[in-house]
Amino acid sequence: MSDDPITPQELQATTQELQLTRSQVQAVASQVNEISLTLDALSTQDESRPVFRAVGNLLLEVGDRVTLAKDLEESKVVFESHLERLVKRESALTTQYEEMVKSFEGQ
């Protein structure tokens, strides 16, 4: 960070970005959790009972559970990777915010 004074607008922009990132972390973590719960339920569902997948406003019966589980696992990996990047960004923004607050208060 430079030695230039921190403006209220810069502090506000960083605060908003941090809040947005935290919101995204929560949303993506929720999606990872939902996929995990779905995979658990799928693995314990009796093979003789039908499984359905929501597609838009429709519930369609799934014929191939193995492919469904594979698709869900792939989605989970993608979301976990995105979550990891968001958590790193959140950490960097938190550090930046804390430094900006100290600098702003010291002006």
C-alpha positions in Angstrom: 0.0 0.0 0.0 1.3 3.5 -0.8 1.9 6.3 1.7 -0.9 8.4 0.2 -3.7 9.2 2.6 -6.7 6.8 2.5 -9.9 8.4 1.3 -13.3 7.5 2.8 -14.3 6.4 -0.8 -11.4 3.9 -1.0 -12.2 2.6 2.5 -15.9 2.3 1.5 -15.0 0.5 -1.8 -12.8 -2.0 0.0 -15.6 -2.5 2.6 -18.1 -3.2 -0.1 -15.8 -5.6 -2.0 -15.2 -7.5 1.3 -18.9 -7.7 2.0 -19.6 -9.0 -1.5 -16.8 -11.5 -1.3 -18.1 -12.8 2.1 -21.5 -13.1 0.6 -20.1 -15.1 -2.3 -18.2 -17.4 0.1 -21.4 -18.1 2.0 -23.3 -18.9 -1.2 -20.7 -21.1 -2.7 -20.1 -22.9 0.6 -23.8 -23.5 0.8 -23.8 -25.0 -2.7 -20.9 -27.3 -1.8 -22.8 -28.5 1.3 -26.0 -29.0 -0.7 -24.1 -31.2 -3.3 -22.5 -33.2 -0.5 -25.9 -33.8 1.1 -27.3 -34.8 -2.2 -24.4 -37.3 -2.9 -24.9 -38.8 0.6 -28.6 -39.2 0.0 -28.0 -40.7 -3.4 -25.6 -43.3 -2.0 -28.1 -44.4 0.7 -31.2 -44.4 -1.6 -32.5 -47.9 -2.2 -31.7 -48.9 -5.8 -35.2 -50.0 -6.5 -36.6 -46.5 -5.7 -36.6 -43.8 -8.4 -34.4 -40.8 -8.1 -35.4 -37.5 -9.7 -33.4 -34.5 -10.8 -34.8 -30.9 -11.0 -34.4 -29.4 -14.4 -35.9 -26.0 -14.4 -39.5 -26.4 -13.1 -39.6 -30.1 -13.9 -38.5 -33.1 -11.9 -37.2 -35.8 -14.3 -36.5 -39.3 -13.3 -32.8 -40.3 -13.5 -32.0 -43.4 -15.3 -28.3 -43.5 -14.7 -27.4 -42.9 -11.1 -23.6 -43.5 -11.7 -23.6 -40.6 -14.3 -25.6 -38.4 -11.9 -23.2 -39.1 -9.1 -20.2 -38.4 -11.4 -21.8 -35.1 -12.5 -22.4 -34.1 -8.9 -18.9 -34.9 -7.9 -17.5 -32.9 -10.8 -19.7 -29.9 -9.8 -18.6 -30.2 -6.2 -14.9 -30.1 -7.2 -15.5 -27.0 -9.3 -17.4 -25.3 -6.5 -14.7 -26.3 -4.0 -12.0 -24.8 -6.2 -14.0 -21.6 -6.6 -14.6 -21.5 -2.8 -10.9 -21.8 -2.2 -10.2 -18.8 -4.4 -12.9 -16.8 -2.8 -11.6 -17.6 0.7 -8.1 -16.5 -0.3 -9.5 -13.2 -1.8 -11.6 -12.7 1.4 -8.4 -13.1 3.5 -6.5 -10.6 1.4 -9.3 -8.1 1.5 -9.6 -8.5 5.3 -5.9 -7.7 5.6 -6.2 -4.8 3.2 -9.3 -3.4 5.0 -7.6 -3.7 8.5 -4.5 -1.8 7.2 -6.7 0.8 5.6 -8.6 1.4 8.8 -5.4 1.8 10.8 -4.1 4.2 8.2 -7.4 6.1 8.0 -7.6 6.4 11.8 -4.0 7.6 12.0 -4.6 10.5 9.5 
